[in-house]
Amino acid sequence: MTGLPLRVAVVGSGPAGFYAASALLASDDPVVEVDLIDRLPTPWGLVRLGVAPDHPNIKAVSRAFERVAREERFRFLGNVEFGRDLTHDDLAEHYGAIVYAVGAQTDRRLGIPGEDLPGSWPATAFVAWYNGHPDFQHLEFDLSHGRAVVIGNGNVALDVARMLALTPEELAPTDTTDAAIEAINAAGVKEILVLGRRGPVQAAWTPVEVGELGELAGADILVDPAELELDDASAAELEAAAPTVKRNVEHLRAYAAREPEGKPRAIRLRFFASPVAILGDEKVEAIELVRNELVDGRAVATDVREVVECGIVFRSVGYRGVSLPGVPFDEGSCVVPNEGGRVLGDDGAPRAGVYCAGWIKRGPTGVIGTNKKDATETIERLLEDARAGKLQPGLDASAIDELLAGRGVAVVTQTGWEAIDAAERAAGEPQGRPRVKLGEWDELLEAAGLDPIAR
């Protein structure tokens, strides 16, 4: 390395991107300048657009990201889409290193008949809608039927179920979009059925998520005690399990022992059930389920089937990474092939100056904090390569600015994002809400001081 700062592009401004930027800016050998690039005009990724609005404590991690953004050697370049406005070759030409931290951007599919019927939705779309993601504000969810079905036993599935069950009083102080608040308050949904293909011991949610269901003001939590009776293998698994799993089961047993209070809505948690078809002529009318049994920890279908009427289905069976133009990608595992964050080429050797962090590196596992250790590992490798003389400094910041300006890209800078943030907070304050989100592209760009046609 020369005495010049190492300029690094981090693509993706979610937790992995910000943790990577933080680790880079902490280095004094070499000194690093970071451009954090995102296709949205707003940073923070799933912290802004994926965490449930009634979980403000989790969203508070954004304060750490704000401290990173105040660093002199940090820049936010929003409204810049990788693959459209900038290519991998562009980044390789202008920066000494690239870190891809783009997450897992789509949902896994069930692969069953009727999955694409109107009223069958990926949970990710519903979450993005009620959180104000500008790509999803045009969607309309028919919540008029008495029963909604959520497929999956992870935290996102519980988020969806809980959001559908919140009372107007519980929704009012959140940053849920106004349209979503209105739709949920007016919904005809009386029962939210949450389906898990395996048993209570194998559920992937966390104790906090399942425990807080019991605090809902307007929803009973229903669990069939018979489904909590464990076979020998599951009992042994529970005995050896981590404390978190044991607390999950304790919560479920407490719910099973409760008498329903007759609250307006109910969340029913069912296990050993898999969907085999979503039924309906022109929209979702029912779902066909098969009863499972556990064999060596796997869910194996039996001959027992049932049809459950419902009007909407949310599929929450996992996220999935997607390939990036010009970047190696493993179609089997849906991640960028890497070794400790160093991106590997087709020959298995590290690609010079190319790194990855977060879900696109390891798959969609862990919680927000998991990304800190993950990103730190990647940046340690990057800095090792820099100190070994394997990386060039990169071009001056003005070079990428001129390239983007020449292509007509209207960049939302950190100042632009802070203007959006201030406008949202100001709108929320009179209502006792943390913010009222701007959910339309035009609104966001206008608030950032840009021409809406600049998208």
RORO-303188 format. One line per field, with one value per residue: x negated, y negated, z negated of N, C-alpha, C in turn; chain. Coordinates in steps of 0.05 Angstrom, whole numbers. Layout:
BEGIN
nxx = c(X/...)
nyy = c(Y/...)
nzz = c(Z/...)
caxx = c(X/...)
cayy = c(Y/...)
cazz = c(Z/...)
cxx = c(X/...)
cyy = c(Y/...)
czz = c(Z/...)
chaine = c(A/...)
***
This chain:
BEGIN
nxx = c(-17/-8/-18/32/103/140/192/257/313/375/428/494/532/550/549/502/471/463/436/390/370/360/318/279/269/247/195/126/84/86/107/175/225/295/347/413/461/526/588/635/663/656/619/599/626/658/666/694/734/750/752/803/852/870/827/789/742/706/698/667/614/599/578/525/508/516/475/431/440/428/374/316/293/331/383/450/483/540/598/573/565/538/515/549/539/486/433/400/349/343/339/293/255/255/248/206/222/279/338/389/452/506/548/603/647/696/753/759/791/851/864/913/979/1022/994/985/1034/1079/1076/1042/983/914/885/847/863/908/886/850/887/918/878/862/831/810/818/862/910/954/983/1040/1072/1119/1154/1202/1226/1243/1201/1131/1071/1007/947/895/844/811/781/799/848/877/876/909/957/966/969/1017/1052/1051/1081/1117/1097/1048/1022/1021/977/933/885/910/937/987/1027/1024/1036/1090/1112/1103/1130/1182/1190/1221/1202/1203/1177/1110/1073/1016/968/925/878/850/840/854/804/768/779/760/762/748/744/761/794/835/853/873/921/960/971/1004/1057/1105/1112/1121/1077/1071/1057/1053/1052/1040/1004/958/939/884/846/798/749/753/760/710/679/697/679/624/620/606/614/650/684/710/738/772/807/828/858/896/922/945/982/1015/1039/1072/1136/1177/1193/1231/1217/1216/1187/1148/1088/1067/1024/997/968/928/950/957/965/996/1024/1051/1115/1168/1209/1205/1178/1146/1178/1176/1132/1095/1072/1022/1012/955/902/846/785/724/713/732/787/838/887/953/1011/1053/1096/1122/1169/1167/1206/1191/1172/1127/1057/994/928/874/820/766/711/676/616/596/565/511/495/435/409/385/428/462/508/533/528/542/510/454/395/343/286/280/300/270/282/290/267/286/246/235/199/183/216/184/188/243/298/345/402/447/515/510/462/462/512/583/583/583/586/593/546/511/487/446/400/392/383/338/300/295/273/225/197/195/164/117/101/93/50/12/0/33/75/96/98/144/188/194/248/278/279/316/361/365/372/423/454/448/478/528/547/581/557/572/546/513/530/578/607/611/645/692/700/708/755/792/790/808/861/881/877/921/959/942/909/850/835/866/868/842/864/865/829/824/837/795/749/760/761/708/687/683/701/760/762/713/703)
nyy = c(24/-46/-112/-132/-135/-74/-61/-36/-3/12/52/48/29/50/83/116/88/39/56/75/28/0/31/24/-32/-36/-21/-38/-24/2/-68/-79/-96/-97/-82/-73/-38/-38/-15/-37/-100/-104/-82/-24/24/85/69/22/37/89/107/116/66/59/69/31/30/65/39/-2/7/-22/-70/-61/-55/-106/-133/-112/-134/-187/-191/-220/-197/-169/-157/-158/-131/-133/-111/-88/-39/25/59/32/-25/-23/23/86/83/28/14/43/16/-35/-30/-5/41/84/96/140/137/152/181/229/231/249/294/362/414/455/494/520/538/484/443/394/369/312/280/313/303/284/279/240/199/177/160/121/86/67/42/0/3/-24/4/36/11/9/54/95/125/174/177/194/243/291/323/326/356/373/397/430/432/393/330/289/309/308/253/234/259/236/181/181/189/146/95/33/-4/17/14/-40/-72/-58/-54/-33/-34/-83/-63/-8/-5/-22/19/66/54/53/105/168/213/265/309/329/375/411/450/505/550/588/608/577/573/566/517/454/404/350/346/296/277/316/314/262/264/278/231/201/155/164/216/285/340/401/468/536/583/637/635/622/665/704/747/801/787/732/715/728/695/645/647/643/595/525/471/434/462/494/455/437/482/483/435/450/493/465/434/474/491/450/419/398/328/305/264/214/234/292/328/387/438/489/554/605/604/596/556/580/564/503/480/460/424/373/345/350/398/440/485/543/592/637/686/694/737/746/771/792/738/712/686/727/743/767/808/776/724/657/604/536/479/413/345/319/330/332/343/364/389/380/339/323/318/279/278/235/190/205/225/282/338/386/429/471/465/413/369/323/354/364/354/345/295/276/272/326/348/385/422/433/401/341/280/223/168/172/182/209/203/218/242/257/279/321/344/340/334/329/270/198/179/221/208/173/200/232/194/169/211/215/164/165/202/172/127/153/169/119/100/135/117/130/100/42/-30/-55/-101/-173/-202/-236/-215/-172/-201/-234/-196/-175/-222/-232/-192/-206/-195/-209/-219/-201/-230/-225/-271/-280/-234/-245/-288/-263/-230/-268/-293/-250/-238/-287/-286/-244/-258/-292/-254/-219/-180/-143/-157/-177/-141/-156/-127/-124/-127/-177/-213/-203/-218/-272/-292/-285/-325/-321/-316/-282/-253/-232/-181)
nzz = c(0/13/-16/-11/-28/-34/8/2/27/1/13/1/-54/-102/-167/-163/-125/-151/-197/-173/-151/-198/-221/-182/-184/-233/-227/-228/-199/-141/-133/-120/-73/-65/-21/-26/8/34/63/47/23/-30/-88/-129/-118/-136/-188/-186/-150/-159/-212/-261/-271/-323/-354/-379/-409/-384/-337/-356/-348/-305/-323/-332/-280/-262/-288/-261/-211/-220/-217/-189/-145/-119/-71/-49/5/32/69/111/155/156/213/245/242/228/242/227/250/254/200/186/214/191/136/82/58/53/17/13/-14/-11/-31/-34/15/31/24/2/38/33/69/83/108/127/103/126/128/124/63/38/8/3/-60/-65/-31/-56/-104/-85/-64/-108/-134/-103/-56/5/53/46/33/65/60/44/-9/-22/-76/-95/-105/-156/-174/-173/-147/-168/-145/-173/-224/-246/-270/-236/-217/-266/-274/-232/-246/-296/-283/-254/-295/-330/-369/-356/-394/-406/-358/-346/-370/-339/-283/-240/-174/-154/-120/-129/-183/-182/-150/-180/-228/-208/-192/-178/-202/-248/-267/-268/-240/-253/-224/-234/-207/-235/-304/-369/-395/-354/-332/-304/-325/-373/-446/-465/-424/-421/-472/-480/-454/-490/-515/-485/-477/-451/-433/-441/-455/-427/-438/-425/-475/-464/-421/-445/-470/-474/-433/-446/-422/-413/-465/-486/-455/-473/-525/-519/-496/-481/-530/-508/-474/-511/-540/-500/-495/-547/-546/-508/-534/-576/-548/-528/-575/-589/-597/-544/-536/-507/-472/-419/-374/-355/-360/-334/-347/-311/-302/-268/-216/-147/-88/-29/14/39/42/87/134/163/125/61/22/-13/-48/-40/-84/-108/-157/-195/-218/-262/-241/-256/-268/-223/-185/-165/-119/-135/-121/-134/-121/-116/-102/-108/-115/-91/-78/-64/-55/-83/-67/-101/-99/-97/-75/-13/21/79/144/164/216/249/205/169/155/116/136/110/53/50/39/41/61/14/-29/-92/-81/-39/29/73/136/196/199/148/122/85/105/124/82/73/32/-18/-62/-116/-103/-49/-49/-87/-87/-105/-167/-239/-283/-284/-310/-299/-252/-263/-283/-239/-197/-218/-215/-159/-146/-173/-141/-94/-110/-123/-72/-49/-79/-63/-14/28/47/83/73/96/133/127/90/121/171/175/164/208/248/234/238/292/313/300/250/191/132/66/12/-53/-79/-51/-67/-122/-119/-101/-146/-187/-169/-173/-228/-249/-230/-259/-313/-335/-339/-376/-358/-335/-283/-221/-166/-102/-45/9/71/97/55/19/48/58/5/-6/23/77/148/162/210/215/203)
caxx = c(0/-20/-8/59/123/153/221/272/342/392/454/514/529/562/530/475/457/454/415/366/360/349/292/260/263/231/168/107/63/85/129/195/248/316/372/434/478/552/607/656/654/654/602/606/636/680/671/715/755/756/759/831/854/875/802/771/716/689/691/649/587/593/562/497/503/514/448/413/445/417/345/308/285/355/403/473/491/565/611/553/571/517/525/563/523/458/428/377/325/341/329/265/238/254/242/186/235/309/351/418/467/533/569/618/666/722/763/759/818/860/865/938/1000/1037/976/986/1061/1082/1081/1019/962/890/886/829/877/925/868/840/910/925/854/858/812/823/825/885/933/977/996/1065/1076/1147/1155/1231/1234/1240/1177/1106/1053/978/932/868/840/789/789/815/875/890/880/933/981/971/979/1045/1068/1049/1104/1111/1081/1020/1010/1019/951/911/880/925/948/1015/1044/1024/1052/1118/1120/1103/1152/1208/1189/1241/1187/1208/1158/1085/1063/987/962/898/877/840/852/847/775/753/786/736/765/733/762/773/815/858/862/889/948/977/977/1022/1082/1130/1110/1115/1057/1082/1039/1064/1033/1031/982/934/930/860/836/773/727/756/755/681/668/702/662/597/621/598/635/670/704/726/756/793/826/841/879/918/937/961/1005/1033/1053/1089/1164/1182/1207/1251/1208/1226/1172/1133/1066/1067/998/999/943/930/969/945/983/991/1036/1067/1139/1185/1213/1192/1163/1144/1203/1170/1106/1095/1050/1016/1001/928/889/817/768/696/713/744/816/846/916/969/1034/1075/1098/1146/1172/1174/1214/1176/1174/1100/1035/967/908/850/803/738/701/659/598/597/539/504/480/406/399/390/452/468/537/543/530/552/491/429/375/323/270/277/307/257/297/275/274/293/223/231/179/195/216/169/203/272/305/374/409/476/530/501/438/466/540/600/583/575/600/579/520/493/473/423/377/389/370/311/283/290/256/199/185/190/142/93/93/83/23/-6/-5/50/96/89/115/169/188/205/277/291/281/342/382/366/384/452/467/449/499/553/557/585/548/580/523/520/546/605/620/617/669/714/703/719/783/808/792/825/888/889/877/947/976/929/897/822/834/886/850/847/863/865/803/824/836/768/730/767/752/678/679/678/723/771/758/686/700)
cayy = c(0/-72/-127/-141/-118/-52/-67/-12/-5/32/52/57/13/62/87/127/66/19/67/76/1/-7/44/11/-59/-33/-15/-60/-12/-25/-86/-70/-112/-78/-90/-53/-42/-24/-22/-53/-126/-102/-61/-6/50/97/55/3/48/117/110/109/39/58/77/8/36/77/17/-21/11/-43/-91/-54/-61/-135/-141/-105/-153/-213/-190/-238/-182/-153/-169/-143/-136/-120/-114/-79/-10/42/73/12/-49/-16/51/96/72/0/14/53/-5/-59/-24/14/66/84/115/144/142/147/197/249/211/260/314/389/422/481/514/535/527/461/424/368/358/287/284/328/283/287/262/217/177/165/146/97/68/53/27/-24/6/-37/23/53/-4/12/80/95/151/179/187/194/270/296/338/323/377/366/422/426/431/375/304/273/319/297/224/231/267/216/156/184/191/122/77/5/-17/27/5/-69/-85/-46/-67/-19/-54/-89/-45/18/-8/-23/46/86/47/60/132/187/237/272/330/331/403/412/478/515/578/606/605/553/572/559/491/437/377/345/344/269/275/332/305/237/269/279/204/187/147/171/243/310/357/428/490/562/598/662/631/618/691/709/775/805/773/703/710/728/671/623/649/635/570/500/459/419/482/502/433/438/503/474/416/465/508/446/427/497/493/426/419/375/306/294/239/211/250/314/340/416/450/518/567/630/600/584/551/595/549/480/485/438/421/349/334/370/405/460/497/572/598/665/691/705/749/742/794/782/709/702/687/746/742/791/808/760/698/641/579/514/455/389/326/308/347/320/364/355/412/373/321/335/299/279/273/207/190/203/235/311/345/415/432/491/454/386/350/319/372/348/366/325/269/272/284/346/351/412/439/437/382/315/259/201/144/176/194/209/204/220/265/265/294/346/353/324/346/311/246/174/178/241/196/159/219/240/172/165/231/207/140/174/213/150/111/170/168/92/98/153/105/142/82/15/-49/-63/-128/-194/-201/-252/-199/-157/-221/-243/-174/-174/-246/-229/-172/-218/-183/-228/-205/-210/-229/-224/-295/-274/-215/-259/-305/-245/-222/-291/-296/-228/-242/-310/-278/-225/-269/-300/-230/-201/-157/-149/-169/-168/-135/-162/-100/-126/-136/-206/-226/-200/-235/-300/-298/-286/-349/-313/-315/-254/-238/-224/-153)
cazz = c(0/12/-39/-6/-42/-19/13/3/32/-12/27/-18/-78/-125/-189/-154/-112/-171/-214/-157/-149/-224/-224/-164/-193/-258/-220/-222/-182/-129/-137/-101/-67/-58/-8/-30/32/31/84/34/13/-59/-97/-151/-109/-150/-213/-179/-133/-165/-241/-266/-281/-352/-367/-377/-422/-364/-318/-368/-338/-285/-335/-327/-252/-259/-297/-239/-189/-227/-213/-167/-121/-111/-54/-41/33/35/96/131/157/167/236/263/242/225/246/213/263/245/172/185/226/174/108/76/50/53/-2/20/-38/0/-44/-19/23/39/6/11/45/22/90/81/125/116/89/139/128/110/34/28/8/-13/-84/-61/-18/-76/-123/-71/-60/-133/-143/-87/-34/28/75/39/23/83/55/28/-22/-29/-104/-102/-114/-185/-181/-158/-153/-166/-143/-183/-253/-253/-281/-216/-218/-289/-269/-216/-262/-317/-271/-247/-320/-346/-372/-348/-414/-404/-332/-344/-375/-323/-256/-218/-155/-159/-105/-142/-208/-174/-140/-202/-246/-195/-182/-189/-212/-276/-275/-253/-243/-247/-219/-233/-196/-255/-330/-385/-402/-331/-323/-301/-337/-398/-469/-467/-404/-428/-499/-479/-444/-513/-525/-467/-490/-436/-420/-456/-443/-429/-432/-432/-492/-452/-403/-461/-480/-459/-430/-460/-409/-418/-494/-490/-442/-490/-549/-512/-480/-494/-547/-492/-465/-535/-547/-480/-502/-571/-538/-494/-554/-591/-532/-527/-600/-593/-587/-527/-549/-488/-460/-391/-355/-367/-345/-340/-339/-305/-295/-252/-193/-123/-66/-4/36/33/58/94/163/172/103/39/7/-33/-47/-46/-101/-114/-183/-195/-242/-262/-237/-258/-268/-198/-183/-145/-116/-139/-103/-146/-109/-122/-88/-127/-101/-97/-57/-57/-64/-83/-66/-115/-102/-94/-55/6/35/108/156/171/242/248/179/167/139/114/140/91/26/54/27/56/50/0/-50/-112/-70/-13/50/88/164/205/195/119/111/78/125/112/75/72/6/-23/-90/-122/-93/-23/-55/-103/-86/-123/-194/-260/-289/-275/-322/-287/-229/-272/-283/-211/-182/-229/-203/-131/-145/-181/-117/-75/-119/-119/-44/-44/-91/-48/12/49/55/91/58/109/143/111/88/142/196/175/165/236/263/229/249/321/320/292/224/170/108/40/-6/-82/-84/-40/-84/-147/-114/-102/-174/-202/-161/-184/-257/-254/-225/-280/-340/-346/-344/-396/-343/-329/-257/-201/-144/-74/-33/39/82/101/29/7/63/53/-22/-5/38/105/166/162/235/216/196)
cxx = c(-17/-10/20/79/133/183/236/301/355/419/474/511/545/542/503/459/447/433/389/353/347/321/271/251/246/202/151/83/76/108/149/216/270/339/392/456/503/571/630/645/649/635/615/619/660/685/694/739/763/764/788/833/859/851/782/744/696/680/671/620/579/577/532/490/501/487/428/416/434/386/338/302/307/372/425/481/517/577/592/556/548/530/539/545/493/455/404/351/321/328/300/246/234/246/220/197/265/318/380/432/497/555/580/644/693/729/760/788/825/860/890/959/1014/1020/978/1015/1062/1090/1060/995/937/892/869/843/895/908/858/862/915/902/848/837/824/830/851/910/957/993/1022/1070/1105/1148/1184/1240/1228/1214/1154/1087/1024/963/904/866/816/799/805/844/890/894/905/958/987/981/1008/1063/1067/1074/1097/1093/1052/1007/1004/992/927/906/891/937/978/1034/1046/1040/1082/1128/1122/1125/1179/1210/1211/1228/1194/1188/1134/1074/1034/979/933/897/866/853/843/818/759/760/763/739/749/753/775/797/840/870/880/917/968/985/995/1048/1107/1129/1104/1094/1065/1061/1052/1045/1023/1007/956/925/907/854/808/750/728/751/725/668/673/684/634/596/611/621/657/692/722/746/779/815/841/864/902/935/955/985/1025/1050/1073/1118/1167/1199/1229/1243/1216/1212/1157/1111/1064/1040/1002/973/949/950/954/966/976/1004/1051/1090/1155/1188/1198/1176/1162/1170/1198/1142/1108/1069/1046/1004/974/922/859/803/739/694/725/774/823/876/929/992/1057/1074/1123/1145/1182/1182/1197/1179/1148/1079/1009/946/882/832/774/733/682/642/602/570/536/488/450/393/405/414/456/498/549/548/541/536/469/408/352/308/265/284/292/272/280/285/280/270/218/211/193/194/204/188/233/279/336/378/439/489/520/475/444/493/556/603/575/592/583/550/500/477/448/398/371/374/342/291/275/269/228/184/177/166/116/83/82/54/3/-11/11/71/85/107/142/168/199/235/291/295/307/365/386/379/414/466/469/470/527/565/558/579/560/556/532/537/575/620/628/641/694/721/717/748/801/811/810/855/899/892/904/965/965/917/868/818/859/870/860/843/862/838/802/822/808/748/735/757/721/668/673/704/734/765/730/682/692)
cyy = c(-25/-87/-137/-123/-96/-59/-41/-18/18/30/65/44/24/67/97/105/46/30/70/48/-8/5/32/-16/-58/-28/-40/-49/10/-42/-80/-91/-93/-93/-68/-58/-25/-33/-39/-80/-126/-79/-42/20/60/84/35/17/77/122/101/82/37/68/54/13/48/56/-2/-17/-10/-66/-86/-60/-91/-145/-135/-126/-181/-214/-206/-222/-163/-169/-149/-151/-121/-126/-106/-48/5/58/55/-13/-45/15/60/84/43/-2/22/32/-29/-54/-4/41/62/104/116/153/138/164/219/237/223/282/342/397/450/502/531/522/504/440/396/357/331/293/302/310/293/269/237/194/162/149/120/76/53/36/3/-21/-6/-19/38/38/-2/37/77/123/154/192/190/221/273/310/332/346/367/392/417/424/414/348/287/283/308/267/219/237/246/190/158/184/166/106/49/-9/-8/18/-25/-81/-75/-62/-50/-40/-59/-70/-18/17/-7/5/66/80/55/89/149/212/241/293/328/358/404/442/484/544/598/599/581/551/562/531/472/410/375/342/317/267/291/324/281/241/268/253/189/180/159/198/264/326/386/449/516/577/624/659/625/643/701/739/776/788/743/697/710/703/646/623/639/608/546/488/445/438/490/480/432/458/495/454/431/480/489/438/449/500/470/432/395/354/295/267/238/228/272/322/369/427/480/529/593/627/585/579/568/582/525/480/460/436/397/335/355/373/425/470/526/579/629/666/704/720/746/769/785/752/696/705/705/747/768/790/790/732/684/616/558/489/431/370/314/327/331/342/352/378/406/353/336/314/301/270/244/208/187/214/265/316/375/418/453/479/425/365/345/337/356/365/345/297/262/286/302/347/380/432/444/418/355/295/234/177/147/192/194/212/207/245/275/281/321/358/339/337/325/287/222/174/199/229/181/176/227/219/167/186/224/184/147/186/191/134/127/168/140/90/115/141/116/123/55/-5/-54/-92/-148/-193/-216/-236/-184/-177/-230/-221/-173/-198/-244/-210/-182/-206/-205/-214/-218/-207/-226/-248/-292/-255/-228/-277/-287/-237/-244/-295/-275/-231/-265/-303/-259/-237/-278/-277/-211/-177/-164/-163/-161/-165/-146/-136/-101/-137/-166/-222/-226/-218/-264/-309/-300/-310/-344/-314/-286/-239/-227/-195/-136)
czz = c(0/-13/-35/-21/-23/-16/18/8/17/0/9/-45/-101/-147/-181/-141/-132/-190/-199/-155/-176/-228/-206/-174/-219/-252/-217/-206/-165/-139/-114/-98/-56/-44/-11/-10/28/53/73/26/-17/-67/-118/-143/-126/-177/-209/-167/-139/-194/-245/-279/-312/-368/-366/-389/-402/-344/-329/-360/-317/-297/-331/-298/-247/-268/-275/-217/-195/-223/-188/-142/-111/-92/-49/-12/38/63/118/132/170/190/256/265/241/229/228/224/255/218/171/196/207/145/105/68/50/33/5/-6/-32/-12/-27/-11/32/20/19/17/34/44/90/100/111/103/100/141/115/81/22/31/-6/-37/-81/-49/-39/-96/-110/-68/-86/-144/-125/-65/-9/51/70/30/41/77/39/18/-31/-56/-113/-112/-144/-192/-162/-166/-148/-166/-152/-213/-261/-263/-262/-216/-243/-287/-254/-232/-283/-306/-264/-272/-337/-347/-361/-368/-413/-379/-332/-350/-359/-297/-234/-199/-161/-145/-118/-168/-202/-166/-162/-222/-234/-187/-195/-201/-242/-286/-257/-260/-235/-246/-219/-224/-216/-282/-345/-393/-379/-320/-324/-313/-363/-421/-472/-448/-412/-454/-497/-467/-467/-525/-507/-480/-477/-424/-441/-440/-448/-420/-442/-450/-480/-434/-419/-475/-463/-457/-444/-449/-414/-447/-499/-478/-460/-515/-544/-499/-496/-511/-531/-482/-488/-542/-526/-488/-528/-564/-525/-514/-570/-575/-531/-552/-605/-583/-568/-541/-531/-476/-431/-370/-370/-348/-353/-329/-336/-296/-279/-229/-171/-102/-42/19/24/52/64/124/173/150/81/24/-15/-29/-55/-61/-104/-142/-181/-220/-239/-260/-236/-255/-243/-198/-159/-144/-122/-118/-112/-134/-118/-105/-108/-111/-110/-74/-48/-69/-62/-86/-78/-121/-96/-72/-36/20/65/119/163/197/238/223/178/149/139/114/120/64/27/39/46/44/38/-20/-71/-103/-45/8/67/117/171/200/165/106/105/101/112/107/73/47/2/-53/-93/-109/-66/-26/-67/-101/-107/-151/-214/-263/-280/-285/-310/-265/-238/-272/-255/-195/-192/-217/-174/-130/-155/-158/-98/-84/-118/-91/-37/-55/-77/-20/34/60/63/76/70/117/123/111/111/167/197/176/194/253/260/240/280/331/311/267/203/143/83/21/-35/-90/-74/-58/-111/-143/-114/-131/-190/-195/-173/-214/-264/-250/-247/-307/-350/-352/-365/-383/-337/-302/-241/-175/-117/-58/-3/48/85/75/17/21/59/25/-23/11/67/122/166/188/236/210/220)
chaine = c(A/A/A/A/A/A/A/A/A/A/A/A/A/A/A/A/A/A/A/A/A/A/A/A/A/A/A/A/A/A/A/A/A/A/A/A/A/A/A/A/A/A/A/A/A/A/A/A/A/A/A/A/A/A/A/A/A/A/A/A/A/A/A/A/A/A/A/A/A/A/A/A/A/A/A/A/A/A/A/A/A/A/A/A/A/A/A/A/A/A/A/A/A/A/A/A/A/A/A/A/A/A/A/A/A/A/A/A/A/A/A/A/A/A/A/A/A/A/A/A/A/A/A/A/A/A/A/A/A/A/A/A/A/A/A/A/A/A/A/A/A/A/A/A/A/A/A/A/A/A/A/A/A/A/A/A/A/A/A/A/A/A/A/A/A/A/A/A/A/A/A/A/A/A/A/A/A/A/A/A/A/A/A/A/A/A/A/A/A/A/A/A/A/A/A/A/A/A/A/A/A/A/A/A/A/A/A/A/A/A/A/A/A/A/A/A/A/A/A/A/A/A/A/A/A/A/A/A/A/A/A/A/A/A/A/A/A/A/A/A/A/A/A/A/A/A/A/A/A/A/A/A/A/A/A/A/A/A/A/A/A/A/A/A/A/A/A/A/A/A/A/A/A/A/A/A/A/A/A/A/A/A/A/A/A/A/A/A/A/A/A/A/A/A/A/A/A/A/A/A/A/A/A/A/A/A/A/A/A/A/A/A/A/A/A/A/A/A/A/A/A/A/A/A/A/A/A/A/A/A/A/A/A/A/A/A/A/A/A/A/A/A/A/A/A/A/A/A/A/A/A/A/A/A/A/A/A/A/A/A/A/A/A/A/A/A/A/A/A/A/A/A/A/A/A/A/A/A/A/A/A/A/A/A/A/A/A/A/A/A/A/A/A/A/A/A/A/A/A/A/A/A/A/A/A/A/A/A/A/A/A/A/A/A/A/A/A/A/A/A/A/A/A/A/A/A/A/A/A/A/A/A/A/A/A/A/A/A/A/A/A/A/A/A/A/A/A/A/A/A/A/A/A/A/A)
***
